[in-house]
Amino acid sequence: MASNMLVTTGDSFEGYGITEYLGFVSSQAILGSNFISGIAANVTDVARKDTAKLEQCREDAEEQLIKAAKKKGANAIIG
């Protein structure tokens, strides 16, 4: 994902100061409805296919989070 948005789970960025808090942002990503049944059906495949699905889901959620923050005029997401 190409973005100039600074993102951290910490409470600051070294070398940067917080000048304004713009509020809370959140995002969600949804896995296909057959994801859980797929795990139960073939545990061996979980390590391969489903790990990639989970990573894609995480990336989608992060992308939505960045869009929501930009919509508020933010240049970083902290915490």
MMTF fields as JSON, N, C-alpha, C and O atoms, coordinates in Angstrom:
{
  "mmtfVersion": "1.0.0",
  "mmtfProducer": "UNKNOWN",
  "numBonds": 315,
  "numAtoms": 316,
  "numGroups": 79,
  "numChains": 1,
  "numModels": 1,
  "chainsPerModel": [1],
  "groupsPerChain": [79],
  "chainIdList": ["A"],
  "bondAtomList": [4, 2, 8, 6, 12, 10, 16, 14, 20, 18, 24, 22, 28, 26, 32, 30, 36, 34, 40, 38, 44, 42, 48, 46, 52, 50, 56, 54, 60, 58, 64, 62, 68, 66, 72, 70, 76, 74, 80, 78, 84, 82, 88, 86, 92, 90, 96, 94, 100, 98, 104, 102, 108, 106, 112, 110, 116, 114, 120, 118, 124, 122, 128, 126, 132, 130, 136, 134, 140, 138, 144, 142, 148, 146, 152, 150, 156, 154, 160, 158, 164, 162, 168, 166, 172, 170, 176, 174, 180, 178, 184, 182, 188, 186, 192, 190, 196, 194, 200, 198, 204, 202, 208, 206, 212, 210, 216, 214, 220, 218, 224, 222, 228, 226, 232, 230, 236, 234, 240, 238, 244, 242, 248, 246, 252, 250, 256, 254, 260, 258, 264, 262, 268, 266, 272, 270, 276, 274, 280, 278, 284, 282, 288, 286, 292, 290, 296, 294, 300, 298, 304, 302, 308, 306, 312, 310],
  "bondOrderList": [1, 1, 1, 1, 1, 1, 1, 1, 1, 1, 1, 1, 1, 1, 1, 1, 1, 1, 1, 1, 1, 1, 1, 1, 1, 1, 1, 1, 1, 1, 1, 1, 1, 1, 1, 1, 1, 1, 1, 1, 1, 1, 1, 1, 1, 1, 1, 1, 1, 1, 1, 1, 1, 1, 1, 1, 1, 1, 1, 1, 1, 1, 1, 1, 1, 1, 1, 1, 1, 1, 1, 1, 1, 1, 1, 1, 1, 1],
  "groupList": [{"groupName": "MET", "atomNameList": ["N", "CA", "C", "O"], "elementList": ["N", "C", "C", "O"], "formalChargeList": [0, 0, 0, 0], "bondAtomList": [1, 0, 2, 1, 3, 2], "bondOrderList": [1, 1, 2], "singleLetterCode": "M", "chemCompType": "L-PEPTIDE LINKING"}, {"groupName": "ALA", "atomNameList": ["N", "CA", "C", "O"], "elementList": ["N", "C", "C", "O"], "formalChargeList": [0, 0, 0, 0], "bondAtomList": [1, 0, 2, 1, 3, 2], "bondOrderList": [1, 1, 2], "singleLetterCode": "A", "chemCompType": "L-PEPTIDE LINKING"}, {"groupName": "SER", "atomNameList": ["N", "CA", "C", "O"], "elementList": ["N", "C", "C", "O"], "formalChargeList": [0, 0, 0, 0], "bondAtomList": [1, 0, 2, 1, 3, 2], "bondOrderList": [1, 1, 2], "singleLetterCode": "S", "chemCompType": "L-PEPTIDE LINKING"}, {"groupName": "ASN", "atomNameList": ["N", "CA", "C", "O"], "elementList": ["N", "C", "C", "O"], "formalChargeList": [0, 0, 0, 0], "bondAtomList": [1, 0, 2, 1, 3, 2], "bondOrderList": [1, 1, 2], "singleLetterCode": "N", "chemCompType": "L-PEPTIDE LINKING"}, {"groupName": "LEU", "atomNameList": ["N", "CA", "C", "O"], "elementList": ["N", "C", "C", "O"], "formalChargeList": [0, 0, 0, 0], "bondAtomList": [1, 0, 2, 1, 3, 2], "bondOrderList": [1, 1, 2], "singleLetterCode": "L", "chemCompType": "L-PEPTIDE LINKING"}, {"groupName": "VAL", "atomNameList": ["N", "CA", "C", "O"], "elementList": ["N", "C", "C", "O"], "formalChargeList": [0, 0, 0, 0], "bondAtomList": [1, 0, 2, 1, 3, 2], "bondOrderList": [1, 1, 2], "singleLetterCode": "V", "chemCompType": "L-PEPTIDE LINKING"}, {"groupName": "THR", "atomNameList": ["N", "CA", "C", "O"], "elementList": ["N", "C", "C", "O"], "formalChargeList": [0, 0, 0, 0], "bondAtomList": [1, 0, 2, 1, 3, 2], "bondOrderList": [1, 1, 2], "singleLetterCode": "T", "chemCompType": "L-PEPTIDE LINKING"}, {"groupName": "GLY", "atomNameList": ["N", "CA", "C", "O"], "elementList": ["N", "C", "C", "O"], "formalChargeList": [0, 0, 0, 0], "bondAtomList": [1, 0, 2, 1, 3, 2], "bondOrderList": [1, 1, 2], "singleLetterCode": "G", "chemCompType": "PEPTIDE LINKING"}, {"groupName": "ASP", "atomNameList": ["N", "CA", "C", "O"], "elementList": ["N", "C", "C", "O"], "formalChargeList": [0, 0, 0, 0], "bondAtomList": [1, 0, 2, 1, 3, 2], "bondOrderList": [1, 1, 2], "singleLetterCode": "D", "chemCompType": "L-PEPTIDE LINKING"}, {"groupName": "PHE", "atomNameList": ["N", "CA", "C", "O"], "elementList": ["N", "C", "C", "O"], "formalChargeList": [0, 0, 0, 0], "bondAtomList": [1, 0, 2, 1, 3, 2], "bondOrderList": [1, 1, 2], "singleLetterCode": "F", "chemCompType": "L-PEPTIDE LINKING"}, {"groupName": "GLU", "atomNameList": ["N", "CA", "C", "O"], "elementList": ["N", "C", "C", "O"], "formalChargeList": [0, 0, 0, 0], "bondAtomList": [1, 0, 2, 1, 3, 2], "bondOrderList": [1, 1, 2], "singleLetterCode": "E", "chemCompType": "L-PEPTIDE LINKING"}, {"groupName": "TYR", "atomNameList": ["N", "CA", "C", "O"], "elementList": ["N", "C", "C", "O"], "formalChargeList": [0, 0, 0, 0], "bondAtomList": [1, 0, 2, 1, 3, 2], "bondOrderList": [1, 1, 2], "singleLetterCode": "Y", "chemCompType": "L-PEPTIDE LINKING"}, {"groupName": "ILE", "atomNameList": ["N", "CA", "C", "O"], "elementList": ["N", "C", "C", "O"], "formalChargeList": [0, 0, 0, 0], "bondAtomList": [1, 0, 2, 1, 3, 2], "bondOrderList": [1, 1, 2], "singleLetterCode": "I", "chemCompType": "L-PEPTIDE LINKING"}, {"groupName": "GLN", "atomNameList": ["N", "CA", "C", "O"], "elementList": ["N", "C", "C", "O"], "formalChargeList": [0, 0, 0, 0], "bondAtomList": [1, 0, 2, 1, 3, 2], "bondOrderList": [1, 1, 2], "singleLetterCode": "Q", "chemCompType": "L-PEPTIDE LINKING"}, {"groupName": "ARG", "atomNameList": ["N", "CA", "C", "O"], "elementList": ["N", "C", "C", "O"], "formalChargeList": [0, 0, 0, 0], "bondAtomList": [1, 0, 2, 1, 3, 2], "bondOrderList": [1, 1, 2], "singleLetterCode": "R", "chemCompType": "L-PEPTIDE LINKING"}, {"groupName": "LYS", "atomNameList": ["N", "CA", "C", "O"], "elementList": ["N", "C", "C", "O"], "formalChargeList": [0, 0, 0, 0], "bondAtomList": [1, 0, 2, 1, 3, 2], "bondOrderList": [1, 1, 2], "singleLetterCode": "K", "chemCompType": "L-PEPTIDE LINKING"}, {"groupName": "CYS", "atomNameList": ["N", "CA", "C", "O"], "elementList": ["N", "C", "C", "O"], "formalChargeList": [0, 0, 0, 0], "bondAtomList": [1, 0, 2, 1, 3, 2], "bondOrderList": [1, 1, 2], "singleLetterCode": "C", "chemCompType": "L-PEPTIDE LINKING"}],
  "groupTypeList": [0, 1, 2, 3, 0, 4, 5, 6, 6, 7, 8, 2, 9, 10, 7, 11, 7, 12, 6, 10, 11, 4, 7, 9, 5, 2, 2, 13, 1, 12, 4, 7, 2, 3, 9, 12, 2, 7, 12, 1, 1, 3, 5, 6, 8, 5, 1, 14, 15, 8, 6, 1, 15, 4, 10, 13, 16, 14, 10, 8, 1, 10, 10, 13, 4, 12, 15, 1, 1, 15, 15, 15, 7, 1, 3, 1, 12, 12, 7],
  "groupIdList": [1, 2, 3, 4, 5, 6, 7, 8, 9, 10, 11, 12, 13, 14, 15, 16, 17, 18, 19, 20, 21, 22, 23, 24, 25, 26, 27, 28, 29, 30, 31, 32, 33, 34, 35, 36, 37, 38, 39, 40, 41, 42, 43, 44, 45, 46, 47, 48, 49, 50, 51, 52, 53, 54, 55, 56, 57, 58, 59, 60, 61, 62, 63, 64, 65, 66, 67, 68, 69, 70, 71, 72, 73, 74, 75, 76, 77, 78, 79],
  "secStructList": [7, 7, 7, 7, 7, 3, 3, 3, 1, 1, 1, 7, 7, 6, 6, 7, 7, 7, 7, 7, 7, 7, 7, 7, 7, 7, 7, 7, 7, 7, 7, 7, 6, 6, 2, 2, 2, 2, 2, 2, 2, 7, 2, 2, 2, 0, 0, 0, 0, 0, 2, 2, 2, 2, 2, 2, 2, 2, 2, 2, 2, 2, 2, 2, 2, 2, 2, 2, 2, 2, 2, 6, 6, 7, 1, 3, 3, 3, 7],
  "xCoordList": [0.85, 0.0, 0.892, 1.71, 0.749, 1.533, 0.761, -0.314, 1.34, 0.67, 1.695, 2.691, 1.451, 2.345, 1.813, 2.304, 0.832, 0.243, 1.164, 1.552, 1.512, 2.274, 1.291, 0.26, 1.603, 0.712, 1.538, 2.576, 1.077, 1.744, 0.733, -0.337, 1.086, 0.281, 0.782, 0.185, 1.886, 2.442, 1.709, 0.637, 2.296, 1.64, 2.346, 1.984, 3.353, 4.052, 4.912, 5.072, 5.462, 6.445, 7.696, 7.627, 8.819, 10.087, 10.321, 10.227, 10.624, 10.908, 9.681, 9.817, 8.5, 7.265, 6.526, 6.628, 5.795, 4.952, 3.486, 3.143, 2.639, 1.199, 0.684, 0.837, 0.073, -0.444, -1.95, -2.493, -2.624, -4.084, -4.565, -4.09, -5.506, -6.166, -7.474, -8.271, -7.683, -8.861, -9.952, -10.985, -9.746, -10.764, -10.412, -9.358, -11.317, -11.15, -11.508, -12.485, -10.725, -11.08, -11.008, -10.225, -11.822, -11.799, -12.159, -12.63, -11.93, -12.283, -12.598, -12.316, -13.189, -13.535, -13.267, -13.322, -12.98, -12.868, -13.591, -13.568, -14.22, -15.044, -14.449, -14.126, -14.312, -13.894, -15.126, -16.242, -14.941, -16.055, -16.792, -16.205, -18.049, -18.881, -18.426, -18.746, -17.694, -17.233, -15.841, -15.259, -15.295, -13.948, -13.843, -12.943, -14.741, -14.684, -14.928, -14.231, -15.906, -16.168, -14.99, -14.714, -14.301, -13.107, -12.001, -11.283, -11.855, -10.85, -11.178, -10.299, -12.431, -12.839, -12.689, -12.375, -12.908, -12.888, -11.488, -11.323, -10.488, -9.139, -8.101, -7.66, -7.717, -6.791, -5.435, -4.777, -5.001, -3.705, -3.62, -2.569, -4.709, -4.708, -4.691, -4.38, -5.016, -5.073, -3.759, -3.742, -2.659, -1.337, -0.996, -0.166, -1.598, -1.278, -2.323, -2.084, -3.476, -4.486, -5.09, -5.189, -5.493, -6.221, -5.333, -5.818, -4.052, -3.126, -3.076, -3.051, -3.06, -3.074, -4.377, -4.368, -5.493, -6.784, -6.788, -7.272, -6.245, -6.185, -5.292, -5.629, -4.179, -3.278, -3.963, -3.846, -4.678, -5.4, -6.471, -6.678, -7.141, -8.169, -7.563, -8.141, -6.404, -5.716, -5.311, -5.473, -4.789, -4.399, -5.609, -5.52, -6.725, -7.953, -8.42, -8.816, -8.368, -8.788, -7.862, -8.331, -6.563, -5.615, -5.843, -5.778, -6.105, -6.381, -7.625, -7.638, -8.668, -9.888, -9.631, -10.19, -8.794, -8.443, -7.732, -8.033, -6.805, -6.069, -7.018, -6.92, -7.92, -8.896, -9.758, -10.024, -10.192, -11.027, -10.248, -10.802, -8.971, -8.146, -7.907, -7.977, -7.628, -7.421, -8.676, -8.603, -9.824, -11.105, -11.269, -11.905, -10.692, -10.726, -9.609, -9.553, -8.724, -7.63, -6.365, -5.477, -6.271, -5.125, -3.934, -4.096, -2.731, -1.539, -0.831, 0.259, -1.458, -0.911, -2.026, -3.049, -1.8, -2.705, -1.85, -0.861, -2.246, -1.461, -2.31, -3.446, -1.749, -2.418, -3.355, -4.004],
  "yCoordList": [-1.174, 0.0, 1.232, 1.402, 2.083, 3.309, 4.444, 4.835, 4.968, 6.042, 6.858, 6.324, 8.156, 8.995, 9.181, 10.04, 8.398, 8.454, 7.731, 6.587, 8.4, 7.761, 6.973, 7.508, 5.71, 4.858, 4.15, 3.563, 4.204, 3.493, 3.024, 3.613, 1.966, 1.533, 2.192, 2.03, 2.938, 3.645, 4.938, 5.185, 5.775, 7.033, 8.267, 9.389, 8.08, 9.217, 8.737, 7.538, 9.715, 9.443, 10.237, 11.449, 9.574, 10.244, 11.347, 11.116, 12.542, 13.66, 14.449, 15.435, 14.043, 14.729, 15.144, 14.481, 16.228, 16.657, 16.612, 16.846, 16.315, 16.301, 17.714, 18.281, 18.284, 19.655, 19.681, 20.657, 18.608, 18.563, 17.121, 16.33, 16.803, 15.498, 15.685, 16.566, 14.848, 14.989, 13.982, 13.961, 13.157, 12.199, 10.779, 10.496, 9.909, 8.47, 8.048, 8.537, 7.148, 6.518, 5.005, 4.503, 4.298, 2.834, 2.297, 3.03, 1.012, 0.38, -1.085, -1.626, -1.708, -3.121, -3.758, -3.1, -5.033, -5.811, -7.129, -7.657, -7.647, -8.845, -9.988, -9.83, -11.13, -12.339, -12.987, -12.759, -13.779, -14.48, -15.36, -15.823, -15.587, -16.366, -17.809, -18.46, -18.322, -19.712, -19.825, -20.91, -18.749, -18.776, -19.768, -20.608, -19.686, -20.564, -22.011, -22.904, -22.261, -23.644, -24.196, -25.395, -23.328, -23.757, -24.191, -25.15, -23.493, -23.877, -25.254, -26.107, -25.467, -26.746, -27.893, -29.019, -27.616, -28.669, -29.216, -30.418, -28.356, -28.821, -28.009, -26.963, -28.477, -27.761, -27.555, -26.55, -28.455, -28.34, -27.101, -26.463, -26.753, -25.601, -24.266, -23.239, -24.258, -23.008, -22.268, -21.055, -22.976, -22.346, -21.692, -20.784, -22.119, -21.555, -20.553, -19.347, -21.035, -20.162, -19.179, -17.986, -19.665, -18.811, -17.76, -16.69, -18.039, -17.025, -15.854, -14.699, -16.131, -15.073, -14.284, -13.065, -14.96, -14.268, -13.338, -12.209, -13.815, -12.979, -11.764, -10.667, -11.935, -10.814, -9.797, -8.592, -10.273, -9.366, -8.605, -7.413, -9.288, -8.668, -7.563, -6.484, -7.832, -6.835, -5.624, -4.483, -5.871, -4.778, -3.936, -2.71, -4.58, -3.86, -2.973, -1.827, -3.515, -2.741, -1.542, -0.449, -1.735, -0.632, 0.45, 1.643, 0.032, 0.975, 1.813, 3.022, 1.16, 1.88, 2.835, 3.931, 2.426, 3.267, 4.532, 5.629, 4.378, 5.518, 6.455, 7.674, 5.905, 6.739, 7.538, 8.719, 6.887, 7.564, 8.694, 9.762, 8.46, 9.488, 10.658, 11.815, 10.374, 11.426, 12.264, 13.478, 11.609, 12.32, 13.371, 14.405, 13.096, 14.045, 15.087, 16.013, 14.937, 15.884, 15.494, 16.327, 14.248, 13.798, 13.469, 13.151, 13.554, 13.125, 11.996, 11.578, 11.498, 10.373, 9.697, 10.304, 8.421, 7.653, 7.145, 6.442, 7.511, 7.181, 6.36, 6.723, 5.244, 4.409, 3.447, 2.663],
  "zCoordList": [0.0, 0.0, 0.0, 0.904, -0.987, -1.075, -0.416, -0.87, 0.675, 1.39, 2.139, 2.627, 2.231, 3.014, 4.433, 5.165, 4.824, 6.159, 7.139, 6.904, 8.233, 9.294, 10.159, 10.568, 10.439, 11.217, 12.28, 11.975, 13.536, 14.614, 15.658, 15.812, 16.363, 17.497, 18.781, 19.845, 18.67, 19.819, 20.094, 19.542, 20.96, 21.326, 20.77, 21.122, 19.905, 19.302, 18.135, 17.906, 17.4, 16.354, 16.691, 16.896, 16.747, 17.021, 15.99, 14.785, 16.48, 15.588, 15.146, 14.421, 15.562, 15.194, 16.465, 17.497, 16.382, 17.486, 17.086, 15.927, 18.036, 17.789, 17.998, 19.08, 16.963, 17.069, 17.281, 17.801, 16.879, 17.027, 16.952, 16.137, 17.81, 17.745, 16.983, 17.304, 15.976, 15.118, 15.438, 14.769, 16.435, 16.828, 16.457, 15.888, 16.793, 16.619, 15.199, 14.63, 14.631, 13.353, 13.536, 14.342, 12.791, 12.832, 11.457, 10.588, 11.28, 10.011, 10.268, 11.338, 9.264, 9.336, 7.986, 6.947, 8.019, 6.791, 7.036, 8.148, 6.021, 6.17, 5.359, 4.182, 6.003, 5.308, 4.693, 5.161, 3.667, 3.037, 4.033, 5.011, 3.793, 4.717, 4.851, 5.846, 3.884, 3.966, 4.57, 4.554, 5.097, 5.653, 6.811, 6.818, 7.784, 8.949, 8.558, 9.04, 7.693, 7.284, 6.487, 6.53, 5.764, 5.034, 5.975, 5.691, 7.097, 8.086, 8.649, 8.766, 8.993, 9.578, 8.576, 8.964, 7.319, 6.304, 6.053, 5.842, 6.074, 5.73, 6.484, 6.007, 7.638, 8.51, 7.841, 8.11, 6.995, 6.336, 5.461, 5.392, 4.793, 3.903, 4.64, 4.037, 5.927, 6.692, 6.611, 6.398, 6.776, 6.787, 5.46, 5.423, 4.395, 3.084, 2.619, 2.664, 2.176, 1.563, 2.56, 2.271, 3.723, 4.654, 5.297, 5.664, 5.44, 5.94, 4.965, 5.39, 3.687, 2.678, 2.74, 2.569, 2.982, 3.099, 4.301, 4.219, 5.421, 6.625, 6.405, 6.852, 5.735, 5.451, 4.543, 4.765, 3.522, 2.638, 3.413, 3.186, 4.317, 5.14, 6.015, 6.143, 6.613, 7.434, 6.596, 7.029, 5.406, 4.512, 4.108, 4.053, 3.827, 3.469, 4.621, 4.411, 5.845, 7.02, 7.228, 7.543, 7.058, 7.214, 6.151, 6.449, 4.93, 3.845, 4.148, 3.919, 4.663, 5.032, 6.199, 6.238, 7.144, 8.281, 7.809, 8.278, 6.898, 6.355, 5.604, 5.745, 4.819, 4.103, 5.076, 4.854, 6.156, 7.156, 7.836, 8.097, 8.119, 8.754, 7.801, 8.217, 6.542, 5.555, 5.378, 5.188, 5.442, 5.313, 6.419, 6.213, 7.587, 8.705, 8.61, 9.42, 7.626, 7.459, 8.209, 8.397, 8.637, 9.411, 8.508, 7.33, 9.09, 8.384, 9.123, 8.732, 10.204, 10.969, 11.744, 12.062, 12.041, 12.901, 14.052, 13.849, 15.255, 16.436, 17.389, 17.696, 17.857, 18.847, 18.205, 18.897]
}
